[in-house]
Amino acid sequence: MSTPDITSQVVAVCMAIAAGLIGCFALMRRMTLAADAMSHVALPGIGLALMLRLNPLAGALLMLLVGALLIWGIQRRTRIATETVIGVVFSVALAVGSTLASGEELIDALLGTPGALPLWEALLGIAAALLVVAFVLRMRNALIVALVSPDIARTAGVAVARLDLYFLLAFALTIALGLRYLGVLLMGSLIIIPPAVARRLARNLDGMFAWSMVVAVLATVAGSALASLAGRPSGPFIVMSAGALFGLSLLRRSAA
């Protein structure tokens, strides 16, 4: 397993910041477990890309974006809860993906395999992470109002359906960013755990954003370093690092 270079580490930090921010709204929208399910939607794209000898991350991104559009369309037409639709799409995607990918490449896709990145991939990764961050920061007020009351949001001129679509796309893009580092099985954890820690420690929304980003970055950097030393996939180490930080947050709160 190749050692991540400085470029890969920068992309990983940018990815963690995006995951920390998008995770805060996923938590408030009660979509944290949907993050884990949504990441599995990438598996058919990875398997198809491997069959066609293309970049597996490109296949994953395409499948995630298509999945986000499909979930949004079904949810809008049927009014079924978003997490329920994601669960259905996830189950079908996992079944299809397991038939398309196999062997060592499947293990890499499931658990993550960071290494030196081509310049174009690093630049795209950084740009995508900045896009997610910009979306969350710019639309935070609209996202909050729509979360509290969609009717009030519509009265205020917010296109709620379009905002939901943009959020799902940002959600999918964030998952795609982290697949190299955590893989299909574990990427959802970096969206679930940091905001869970942040909610325990923060006193307001800005504090929650800050804590979630810090926890995500610390877990990613520490986990990647430990994985590099052990010569193992990075995903489990990043999740264990995040879990350790969650445990520390429990100790701090109980001692307060």
Summary of the structure (lengths in Angstrom):
residues: 256
radius of gyration: 17.6
end to end distance: 42.8
largest distance: 55.6
contacts: 945
relative contact order: 0.18
helix: 85%
strand: 0%
